[in-house]
Amino acid sequence: MIALAVLLFINAVFNVLVWPRFYKRVSNDPRARDEHGRPTAFLKVHAVLIAIALVLALVSALAGVAALTGAL
């Protein structure tokens, strides 16, 4: 179970470190806003995907704790 917990924690850390930085790049991309400054589908889709990745990071961290405590 320790190997599982380590894998889950690595996944959580990766998601938390990588995806917020990616959002910064996406939001600065010229395709992110239309000529009136409104968010485009490009930005909205990426924001949803990044939010899902961050939720998965939280779930991974909780599952890692559960694996360490024997709750799994």
N, C-alpha and C positions, 0 to 999 in steps of 0.2 A: 504493500500500500504506500510505502514511502516513495517509491519510484513514480507511482501515479500522482501523488500529491506534488512532487517536484515538477513533473510535466505540466500539471494544471497551473502551478504558480508561474512557471516560465511563460506559458501561454498568456496568462493574465498580465504579466509585466510587459510582454511584447506588445499586446494590444494597447495598453495604456501609454506606452512610450511612442509607438509608431503612429497611431491613427490621429491623435490631436495635431501632430505636426503635418500630417498629410492634409488635414482639413484647412490648415493655414495656406498651404499651397493651392488647394482647390479654390478656396475663397478669393485668392488673388488672381486666379486665372481669368483672362478676358471673357471666357465663355460662361462665367459664373453669374454675370448680371447683364441684363439687356440695356438698351440705350437710355432707358429711364431709370436705371439703377435697381430695378426689381430682380429678385433671384430667378434664375432660369431653372429649367428641369435638370440641367447639368449639376447645378449646386444642390438642388433639393434631393436628387437621387444619391449623390455622394454623402450628403448629410445623414440621410436615412441609413445608408450602409455603415457609416462610421458610428452612428448611434447603436446599431445592432452589434458591431464589433465591441463596443464598450460595455454593452449589457452582457455579452458573452464573456468578457474579461471578469466582470463581477461574478457571474455564475461559476466560472472556472476557479476563481479565488475561494468562493464559498465551498465548492466541491473539494478543493484541495484541503481546506480546513476540516471538512467532514471526513476526508480520507485519513487525515492524521489523527483525528480523534476517534476513529473507528465507527463513525456514524453511517458509513456506506455499507 
